[in-house]
Amino acid sequence: MSANGQLQATVAVNELLGALLPGAKKIVVSDAGESQVRGNHKGSKAKMIDRNLKRMVELRERDEVSLKKRQKRLKIRAIKANRASREKTEQAAKLKVLEEHRKCGNLSAKERKYLNKLAERNAKKVGAWELEEEDREELRELQQRIISQISIDRSKRGQTRRKKIKAFREEIKPGAADRRYPGLTPGLAPVGLSDEEESSDED
């Protein structure tokens, strides 16, 4: 096969791989006429094509599985929503029928028992809400006490901190350091000695 024919075949294979598997390694033809795969893949073109086709099949299968899972989740969600709406409408219709029976005065024992149970459940819910409203005032008072205690503690802490800072600043006034250690400069060098005296002492 001539170099030109091999180059055309390589380009065709690269286009095919690019169409089937985006991001697949491309085959490069060197100057010596040998084809090389970009990357670390070793083997012939046929092996590389086979490997890429297998990878493509795996990707398709994985996509199909994830698509099926997603569809199943959506289906389950739709079924649950339908069931909930159906139960709600059934309960509303049942309550309407029971209300009509109650008005007419021909409730059966089973219907009366169901209504009593429903009334108890609703009364418990309302009772829980009422308890919350009664306790709400007590909760507000407790919150106010806690908040006031926290603010008092914060103000006390702030005052003590300000006092400490003020005392510290008074201790380190600029003139105070000079009076404590006479004869020393801020760099702790002795005052009064010149450089000539120091050099004569060293000799």
LODREN-186003 format. One record per residue (C-alpha): x, y, z; residue in three letters. Coordinates in steps of 0.05 Angstrom, whole numbers, padded with zeros to 5 digits, always signed. Example, Ala and Ser with C-alpha at 12.3 -4.5 7.8 and 13.67 -1.06 7.14 Angstrom:
+00246-00090+00156ALA
+00273-00021+00143SER
//
This chain:
+00000+00000+00000MET
+00028+00068-00018SER
+00039+00123+00032ALA
-00016+00164+00000ASN
-00066+00107+00004GLY
-00047+00093+00076GLN
-00057+00166+00093LEU
-00126+00166+00061GLN
-00145+00102+00098ALA
-00122+00132+00163THR
-00162+00195+00152VAL
-00223+00154+00136ALA
-00215+00112+00199VAL
-00205+00175+00241ASN
-00269+00205+00212GLU
-00307+00141+00226LEU
-00281+00139+00298LEU
-00296+00212+00308GLY
-00368+00201+00284ALA
-00380+00138+00325LEU
-00339+00155+00387LEU
-00327+00229+00399PRO
-00263+00237+00437GLY
-00232+00172+00413ALA
-00157+00170+00401LYS
-00137+00188+00330LYS
-00088+00149+00288ILE
-00028+00188+00263VAL
+00016+00166+00205VAL
+00090+00179+00216SER
+00140+00198+00163ASP
+00163+00126+00158ALA
+00093+00106+00137GLY
+00078+00070+00203GLU
+00012+00087+00235SER
+00013+00105+00308GLN
-00044+00117+00356VAL
-00042+00180+00396ARG
-00039+00160+00468GLY
-00016+00097+00501ASN
-00057+00048+00459HIS
-00016-00008+00429LYS
-00037-00055+00375GLY
-00063-00055+00305SER
-00117-00011+00275LYS
-00165-00069+00277ALA
-00154-00079+00351LYS
-00162-00006+00364MET
-00227-00003+00324ILE
-00252-00064+00360ASP
-00234-00034+00428ARG
-00269+00031+00410ASN
-00331-00005+00385LEU
-00335-00045+00450LYS
-00328+00020+00489ARG
-00384+00051+00448MET
-00429-00009+00462VAL
-00414-00004+00537GLU
-00430+00070+00536LEU
-00496+00058+00500ARG
-00515+00003+00549GLU
-00498+00047+00608ARG
-00539+00104+00578ASP
-00597+00057+00568GLU
-00594+00032+00639VAL
-00591+00103+00668SER
-00648+00124+00622LEU
-00690+00064+00645LYS
-00676+00081+00718LYS
-00695+00153+00707ARG
-00760+00133+00672GLN
-00776+00084+00727LYS
-00767+00139+00780ARG
-00811+00186+00741LEU
-00864+00132+00733LYS
-00863+00116+00807ILE
-00869+00190+00825ARG
-00928+00198+00777ALA
-00962+00136+00806ILE
-00954+00163+00877LYS
-00981+00231+00857ALA
-01041+00198+00822ASN
-01054+00153+00882ARG
-01051+00212+00930ALA
-01099+00254+00888SER
-01145+00195+00880ARG
-01146+00181+00954GLU
-01160+00254+00968LYS
-01219+00257+00920THR
-01245+00190+00947GLU
-01241+00216+01018GLN
-01276+00281+00999ALA
-01332+00242+00964ALA
-01338+00194+01023LYS
-01343+00252+01072LEU
-01396+00285+01029LYS
-01437+00220+01029VAL
-01428+00212+01104LEU
-01450+00284+01115GLU
-01513+00272+01074GLU
-01527+00208+01114HIS
-01516+00246+01179ARG
-01565+00301+01158LYS
-01617+00249+01139CYS
-01605+00211+01204GLY
-01591+00143+01173ASN
-01518+00132+01191LEU
-01495+00060+01200SER
-01453+00039+01259ALA
-01392+00032+01214LYS
-01401+00102+01186GLU
-01412+00131+01255ARG
-01348+00098+01280LYS
-01309+00125+01220TYR
-01336+00195+01232LEU
-01319+00192+01306ASN
-01248+00169+01291LYS
-01240+00225+01239LEU
-01268+00276+01288ALA
-01220+00253+01343GLU
-01161+00258+01295ARG
-01180+00328+01274ASN
-01193+00349+01346ALA
-01123+00326+01365LYS
-01094+00366+01308LYS
-01133+00428+01329VAL
-01114+00416+01402GLY
-01041+00413+01384ALA
-01047+00479+01347TRP
-01083+00511+01406GLU
-01030+00487+01454LEU
-00977+00519+01410GLU
-01015+00585+01413GLU
-01022+00581+01489GLU
-00949+00565+01498ASP
-00928+00617+01448ARG
-00933+00673+01500GLU
-00892+00634+01549GLU
-00840+00620+01495LEU
-00837+00694+01479ARG
-00824+00712+01552GLU
-00770+00659+01556LEU
-00737+00685+01492GLN
-00738+00756+01519GLN
-00705+00734+01584ARG
-00651+00696+01547ILE
-00638+00754+01499ILE
-00635+00805+01555SER
-00587+00760+01594GLN
-00543+00752+01533ILE
-00542+00827+01520SER
-00525+00841+01593ILE
-00468+00791+01591ASP
-00442+00821+01526ARG
-00443+00891+01553SER
-00406+00869+01617LYS
-00354+00833+01575ARG
-00346+00894+01531GLY
-00338+00940+01591GLN
-00285+00896+01624THR
-00248+00889+01558ARG
-00248+00965+01548ARG
-00222+00975+01619LYS
-00165+00926+01607LYS
-00147+00959+01542ILE
-00148+01028+01574LYS
-00104+01004+01632ALA
-00055+00972+01583PHE
-00050+01036+01542ARG
-00038+01077+01603GLU
+00019+01031+01623GLU
+00055+01038+01557ILE
+00051+01113+01547LYS
+00110+01140+01506PRO
+00146+01173+01564GLY
+00135+01116+01613ALA
+00186+01070+01580ALA
+00241+01123+01583ASP
+00231+01135+01658ARG
+00233+01062+01677ARG
+00301+01046+01646TYR
+00345+01108+01645PRO
+00404+01106+01599GLY
+00372+01060+01547LEU
+00342+01080+01481THR
+00282+01044+01452PRO
+00331+00999+01415GLY
+00365+00983+01483LEU
+00431+01014+01462ALA
+00469+01049+01519PRO
+00464+01124+01516VAL
+00526+01168+01520GLY
+00577+01124+01487LEU
+00603+01143+01419SER
+00630+01097+01365ASP
+00702+01120+01378GLU
+00699+01100+01451GLU
+00672+01032+01433GLU
+00728+01019+01383SER
+00782+01040+01433SER
+00754+00993+01485ASP
+00760+00935+01437GLU
+00835+00948+01424ASP
//
